[in-house]
Amino acid sequence: MGLGDERLDLSYVLPLRRWRFEPDNELAGYLRHLAQRVEVLVVDGSDPEVFAGHGGLFAPPIRHLPVDADLHGASGKAKGVITGVRAASHERVVLADDDVRYDDIALERMIGLLDQADLVRPQNYFDPKPWHARWDTARSLLNRAFGADYPGTLGVRRSRFLDVGGYDADCLFENLELMRTIEVAGGTVVAPLDLYVRRLPSTTRHFWSQRVRQAYDDFALPARMAAELAVLPVAAALVVGRRPRALATGAALTVAAAEVGRRKAGGTRVFPLSAALLAPAWVTERAVCAWLAVWSRLTRGGVPYAGAVLAKSANSRRELRRRLATTR
């Protein structure tokens, strides 16, 4: 990873919650290495027995903290983020999931960007790249083709975050909620497509368990959700109408769009060609899971997440403006 010796004016916040204690020596080693150069805070929402076990794993110079008792909401991650930003010693703060792995180049670039912006939205890439990581990378490529991806890490200015009072801890799509909150408050949000931050792939089992939950996120993006829900009816109509060429054309256009995303900002260095070729498969999966997300909303009132059922993906900008006006 090659971290240098100079201390950086940056706090690194990792919200964590585990259901049982299993020593994660790789994560602990990464954080100890990181702590040589930046302030590292692990905000742990685990049960007391697991929290105690983590105390030995995340020892000084890592700061191991419980979630602030005054925080309420179904999203343990959001509560961990709010706690960590409150406790951070520096103005520039990196928020990262436990599978994110920064190097010194990305950290130093993040500092420079946070001198100019209130929130920075990097680009994750998977390494190593098992089949399901390539499959999920197709989603990232399509997001890049039409704008920017939704990463598992963000950079934020502490003063702006605290000024808006944090963000809603009852939202499933917590990163989008934070981005929208900062934007509505007048903050500057940037999405440098060439700020690449490595991410470890999940297990295959975890990958499958996240399919419907991730599709549910798109309730916060109505136009996107409508497009995803339209895919299956349109494809069925083409099959019934015996129009295989139209189906093939749609698949080819999807691959082409993903390849546009792959080539943006030097993305071919970190994104394999196979991920672009898998874009039609990902679109098909998302089309099915979007309907399953609708079914979950109708029958359960939301989607299961970390032992709870969350109904809200993220607040609309209109709702955030109303809340911010009321708070201020």
Backbone torsions as a table, in degrees:
resi	resn	phi	psi	omega
1	MET	NA	-28.8	169.3
2	GLY	68.3	35.8	177.8
3	LEU	-66.9	138.6	-179.0
4	GLY	-78.7	-172.0	-177.0
5	ASP	-93.9	-24.2	-174.4
6	GLU	-72.0	132.7	176.8
7	ARG	-72.1	140.0	179.6
8	LEU	-107.1	144.0	177.7
9	ASP	-80.3	75.0	-174.5
10	LEU	-151.5	137.7	172.9
11	SER	-108.6	138.3	-177.5
12	TYR	-115.1	114.4	-175.8
13	VAL	-108.9	124.4	178.3
14	LEU	-120.9	106.1	174.7
15	PRO	-76.9	135.9	-173.2
16	LEU	-139.3	141.3	170.7
17	ARG	-150.3	122.4	179.4
18	ARG	-124.0	146.4	-176.6
19	TRP	-88.1	-20.5	174.6
20	ARG	-148.7	157.9	-176.5
21	PHE	-85.5	117.1	173.3
22	GLU	-134.3	111.0	-175.9
23	PRO	-53.7	119.9	178.2
24	ASP	-104.4	83.9	-174.0
25	ASN	-69.3	-28.6	178.4
26	GLU	-66.2	-47.1	178.5
27	LEU	-63.3	-45.2	-179.5
28	ALA	-61.3	-40.3	178.7
29	GLY	-65.1	-40.6	177.2
30	TYR	-61.5	-45.1	-178.0
31	LEU	-68.9	-37.4	177.1
32	ARG	-64.1	-40.3	178.0
33	HIS	-64.3	-41.6	179.4
34	LEU	-64.3	-37.8	-176.4
35	ALA	-67.3	-11.2	174.4
36	GLN	-69.0	-19.2	-173.4
37	ARG	-124.3	-26.1	-179.2
38	VAL	-134.3	164.3	172.9
39	GLU	-75.2	129.3	-179.0
40	VAL	-117.8	125.4	177.9
41	LEU	-122.2	122.6	172.8
42	VAL	-103.3	113.8	179.7
43	VAL	-98.8	112.3	-166.4
44	ASP	-107.6	113.3	178.1
45	GLY	-97.4	17.2	-179.0
46	SER	-71.7	163.0	175.3
47	ASP	-61.7	159.1	-173.1
48	PRO	-52.9	-41.0	-178.3
49	GLU	-65.1	-42.3	179.5
50	VAL	-70.2	-39.5	177.5
51	PHE	-58.3	-42.6	-179.7
52	ALA	-63.8	-40.1	177.3
53	GLY	-63.6	-38.6	178.8
54	HIS	-67.4	-23.9	-179.1
55	GLY	-59.1	-35.7	177.4
56	GLY	-77.8	-28.6	-178.2
57	LEU	-76.9	-43.1	-178.8
58	PHE	-104.5	70.0	-176.3
59	ALA	-90.2	163.9	177.7
60	PRO	-50.8	142.8	14.2
61	PRO	-82.7	1.1	175.2
62	ILE	-70.7	135.5	176.1
63	ARG	-93.4	118.5	-177.2
64	HIS	-107.7	112.5	-170.5
65	LEU	-123.5	148.9	169.1
66	PRO	-81.7	163.8	175.3
67	VAL	-69.3	139.1	179.4
68	ASP	-58.8	134.2	-173.4
69	ALA	-67.9	-20.9	-176.4
70	ASP	-83.3	-3.7	-176.0
71	LEU	-88.5	140.6	179.3
72	HIS	-129.5	152.9	179.9
73	GLY	142.2	158.3	-176.0
74	ALA	-82.3	-19.9	-177.6
75	SER	-89.4	103.4	178.0
76	GLY	-63.0	-32.2	179.2
77	LYS	-64.1	-46.0	-179.6
78	ALA	-62.1	-41.5	178.8
79	LYS	-65.1	-35.9	176.6
80	GLY	-66.2	-39.6	178.4
81	VAL	-63.6	-47.3	-178.5
82	ILE	-61.0	-44.5	178.0
83	THR	-59.2	-45.6	-177.1
84	GLY	-65.2	-41.6	179.2
85	VAL	-66.1	-40.0	176.8
86	ARG	-57.9	-41.4	-173.7
87	ALA	-84.8	-12.0	-175.6
88	ALA	-63.2	145.5	-178.9
89	SER	-91.8	-13.5	-173.8
90	HIS	-116.5	157.4	178.5
91	GLU	-70.4	-36.9	-179.8
92	ARG	-91.7	127.4	-174.9
93	VAL	-131.6	133.1	171.5
94	VAL	-101.9	131.1	174.5
95	LEU	-107.5	130.3	-174.5
96	ALA	-147.6	139.8	171.8
97	ASP	-69.6	168.0	-175.2
98	ASP	-75.7	-5.7	177.4
99	ASP	-102.5	6.3	-179.3
100	VAL	-90.5	139.6	-178.4
101	ARG	-132.0	101.9	177.9
102	TYR	-81.4	149.5	166.6
103	ASP	-111.1	176.5	-174.6
104	ASP	-66.0	-33.3	-179.9
105	ILE	-63.4	-45.5	-179.5
106	ALA	-65.6	-39.4	179.4
107	LEU	-63.9	-45.2	-179.2
108	GLU	-66.5	-36.8	177.6
109	ARG	-67.7	-37.9	178.6
110	MET	-59.9	-40.7	178.7
111	ILE	-60.6	-45.7	179.6
112	GLY	-61.8	-40.4	-179.7
113	LEU	-69.6	-35.8	179.8
114	LEU	-74.5	-9.0	170.5
115	ASP	-74.6	-18.2	-175.6
116	GLN	-116.7	-18.3	-174.4
117	ALA	-131.5	159.8	178.5
118	ASP	-89.7	-25.1	177.8
119	LEU	-145.7	135.1	179.6
120	VAL	-118.6	133.3	-175.2
121	ARG	-115.8	92.9	-177.1
122	PRO	-72.1	-173.0	176.7
123	GLN	-121.6	118.1	175.4
124	ASN	-81.4	152.6	169.4
125	TYR	-141.7	149.8	-178.2
126	PHE	-88.8	138.9	172.4
127	ASP	-158.7	115.8	5.2
128	PRO	-70.7	180.0	-171.8
129	LYS	-126.7	72.6	171.8
130	PRO	-66.4	174.2	-172.5
131	TRP	-57.6	-41.2	-175.5
132	HIS	-73.4	-23.9	174.0
133	ALA	-70.2	-38.7	176.6
134	ARG	-65.2	-40.8	177.7
135	TRP	-59.2	-48.1	-178.4
136	ASP	-71.2	-26.3	176.6
137	THR	-64.1	-28.8	177.2
138	ALA	-56.8	-38.3	176.5
139	ARG	-60.9	-45.7	179.5
140	SER	-60.9	-40.0	-178.1
141	LEU	-66.1	-41.0	177.9
142	LEU	-66.5	-38.9	175.8
143	ASN	-61.2	-41.7	179.2
144	ARG	-66.4	-35.3	-178.6
145	ALA	-62.7	-33.2	-175.7
146	PHE	-111.6	11.2	179.3
147	GLY	160.0	-106.1	-179.2
148	ALA	-146.9	159.6	-177.1
149	ASP	-84.6	169.7	176.1
150	TYR	-109.3	99.7	-172.6
151	PRO	-84.2	173.4	175.5
152	GLY	-93.3	19.5	179.3
153	THR	-153.3	147.0	177.0
154	LEU	-141.1	156.4	169.2
155	GLY	-110.7	140.7	-177.0
156	VAL	-145.2	148.2	173.0
157	ARG	-84.0	127.1	-175.3
158	ARG	-59.9	-42.0	-176.3
159	SER	-63.4	-41.2	178.9
160	ARG	-66.7	-42.7	179.5
161	PHE	-58.7	-47.6	-178.7
162	LEU	-70.2	-32.2	180.0
163	ASP	-62.4	-36.2	-179.8
164	VAL	-88.8	0.3	177.5
165	GLY	78.3	28.7	-177.8
166	GLY	76.0	-142.8	179.2
167	TYR	-153.9	170.3	-172.9
168	ASP	-65.9	120.1	-178.6
169	ALA	-90.9	15.9	175.6
170	ASP	-110.4	16.3	-177.4
171	CYS	-104.4	139.7	178.1
172	LEU	-73.8	-45.2	-177.8
173	PHE	-89.7	71.4	-168.4
174	GLU	-68.3	-32.8	179.0
175	ASN	-66.0	-42.7	176.4
176	LEU	-63.4	-40.0	178.9
177	GLU	-59.8	-42.8	179.2
178	LEU	-67.5	-43.6	179.2
179	MET	-60.0	-46.2	-179.9
180	ARG	-64.6	-39.0	-179.1
181	THR	-62.0	-44.8	179.3
182	ILE	-65.4	-42.3	179.8
183	GLU	-62.0	-47.9	-177.8
184	VAL	-63.1	-31.3	179.2
185	ALA	-78.5	1.7	178.6
186	GLY	92.6	9.2	179.7
187	GLY	-77.4	161.0	178.5
188	THR	-96.0	125.3	179.2
189	VAL	-116.7	128.1	178.1
190	VAL	-122.6	150.1	-179.1
191	ALA	-131.6	78.5	179.3
192	PRO	-69.6	112.4	-175.3
193	LEU	-67.7	-16.1	-178.6
194	ASP	-102.4	11.0	173.4
195	LEU	-91.5	88.7	-173.3
196	TYR	-90.7	128.8	179.2
197	VAL	-126.8	125.1	-176.5
198	ARG	-66.4	146.7	175.8
199	ARG	-136.4	136.2	178.0
200	LEU	-79.8	139.3	178.1
201	PRO	-71.8	152.0	176.3
202	SER	-78.0	175.9	170.2
203	THR	-71.6	159.5	178.3
204	THR	-61.2	-38.2	179.5
205	ARG	-62.3	-44.5	179.8
206	HIS	-66.5	-38.3	177.4
207	PHE	-55.0	-49.8	-179.0
208	TRP	-65.4	-34.8	-177.7
209	SER	-68.3	-17.6	-175.9
210	GLN	-95.9	-2.6	-171.1
211	ARG	-61.7	-52.3	-177.2
212	VAL	-72.5	-37.8	179.9
213	ARG	-60.3	-42.8	179.6
214	GLN	-68.9	-34.3	176.1
215	ALA	-65.6	-34.6	179.4
216	TYR	-62.6	-29.7	177.6
217	ASP	-52.1	-33.3	-172.3
218	ASP	-75.3	-1.4	168.4
219	PHE	-61.1	-23.4	178.3
220	ALA	-80.7	-7.6	179.2
221	LEU	-125.9	78.4	-169.4
222	PRO	-55.4	-42.1	-179.3
223	ALA	-64.0	-40.6	178.7
224	ARG	-66.8	-43.7	179.2
225	MET	-61.6	-41.2	178.5
226	ALA	-61.5	-41.1	178.9
227	ALA	-65.1	-41.1	179.4
228	GLU	-65.6	-40.0	178.7
229	LEU	-68.8	-23.5	-178.4
230	ALA	-80.2	-18.3	-173.2
231	VAL	-60.8	-49.5	-176.9
232	LEU	-64.5	-47.4	177.3
233	PRO	-59.3	-40.8	179.6
234	VAL	-66.3	-44.3	179.1
235	ALA	-63.0	-40.4	178.3
236	ALA	-63.5	-40.7	178.9
237	ALA	-63.5	-38.0	178.8
238	LEU	-68.7	-36.7	177.9
239	VAL	-67.0	-47.3	179.3
240	VAL	-62.2	-37.6	179.8
241	GLY	-81.4	3.0	177.8
242	ARG	54.4	56.9	179.9
243	ARG	-122.5	67.3	-177.6
244	PRO	-63.3	-30.3	179.8
245	ARG	-64.5	-38.1	178.6
246	ALA	-65.0	-39.8	176.8
247	LEU	-62.9	-45.2	-179.6
248	ALA	-64.0	-38.0	178.3
249	THR	-64.8	-42.7	177.7
250	GLY	-60.6	-42.8	178.3
251	ALA	-63.7	-41.7	-179.8
252	ALA	-64.5	-39.9	178.5
253	LEU	-65.7	-35.3	177.8
254	THR	-64.8	-43.7	177.1
255	VAL	-62.0	-42.8	-179.5
256	ALA	-62.0	-42.0	178.5
257	ALA	-63.1	-43.5	178.7
258	ALA	-62.9	-37.2	179.2
259	GLU	-68.0	-34.2	173.2
260	VAL	-59.2	-46.1	177.6
261	GLY	-63.0	-36.7	-179.7
262	ARG	-66.6	-34.4	-175.5
263	ARG	-86.3	-13.3	179.3
264	LYS	-65.4	138.8	170.4
265	ALA	51.8	39.7	176.3
266	GLY	69.5	27.1	-176.5
267	GLY	-65.7	-18.9	-179.7
268	THR	-63.8	-16.6	178.1
269	ARG	-68.9	-30.0	-173.9
270	VAL	-120.7	-15.6	-178.1
271	PHE	-108.8	124.7	-179.5
272	PRO	-76.7	153.2	177.5
273	LEU	-59.9	-34.0	-178.5
274	SER	-59.8	-28.6	178.9
275	ALA	-66.7	-39.6	177.2
276	ALA	-65.9	-38.3	-179.9
277	LEU	-67.7	-23.5	179.7
278	LEU	-86.1	-0.7	-176.6
279	ALA	-57.0	-43.4	177.9
280	PRO	-60.7	-36.3	178.4
281	ALA	-65.8	-41.6	179.0
282	TRP	-65.2	-41.8	179.3
283	VAL	-61.1	-40.4	178.1
284	THR	-63.9	-45.7	177.4
285	GLU	-58.3	-46.1	-178.3
286	ARG	-66.1	-34.7	178.4
287	ALA	-62.4	-41.5	178.1
288	VAL	-68.5	-46.5	-175.6
289	CYS	-70.0	-26.2	176.0
290	ALA	-63.6	-42.1	177.1
291	TRP	-67.7	-36.2	175.7
292	LEU	-65.7	-33.7	176.5
293	ALA	-66.4	-40.0	176.3
294	VAL	-62.3	-43.7	179.4
295	TRP	-61.8	-42.0	179.0
296	SER	-63.5	-38.3	179.3
297	ARG	-66.8	-39.5	-177.9
298	LEU	-73.6	-36.6	-173.3
299	THR	-95.5	-29.8	-177.1
300	ARG	-112.2	-14.1	-175.8
301	GLY	82.5	8.0	-178.9
302	GLY	166.2	-156.0	-179.3
303	VAL	-129.5	140.1	179.2
304	PRO	-63.4	136.1	178.7
305	TYR	-154.4	117.5	174.5
306	ALA	51.4	45.1	176.6
307	GLY	83.6	1.9	178.1
308	ALA	-128.3	174.7	174.0
309	VAL	-116.5	117.0	-179.7
310	LEU	-101.3	128.2	-178.5
311	ALA	-92.5	-31.3	-171.4
312	LYS	-100.3	125.7	175.1
313	SER	-75.6	-57.1	175.8
314	ALA	-163.3	157.2	178.1
315	ASN	-75.8	148.0	174.2
316	SER	-71.6	161.4	177.1
317	ARG	-61.8	-36.8	179.0
318	ARG	-61.5	-44.8	179.5
319	GLU	-65.1	-38.6	179.1
320	LEU	-66.7	-38.6	176.6
321	ARG	-61.7	-42.2	180.0
322	ARG	-63.3	-45.3	-178.9
323	ARG	-64.5	-42.9	-179.1
324	LEU	-65.2	-39.4	178.3
325	ALA	-63.8	-39.6	179.3
326	THR	-66.9	-42.9	-179.0
327	THR	-65.1	-42.6	-177.0
328	ARG	-76.1	NA	NA
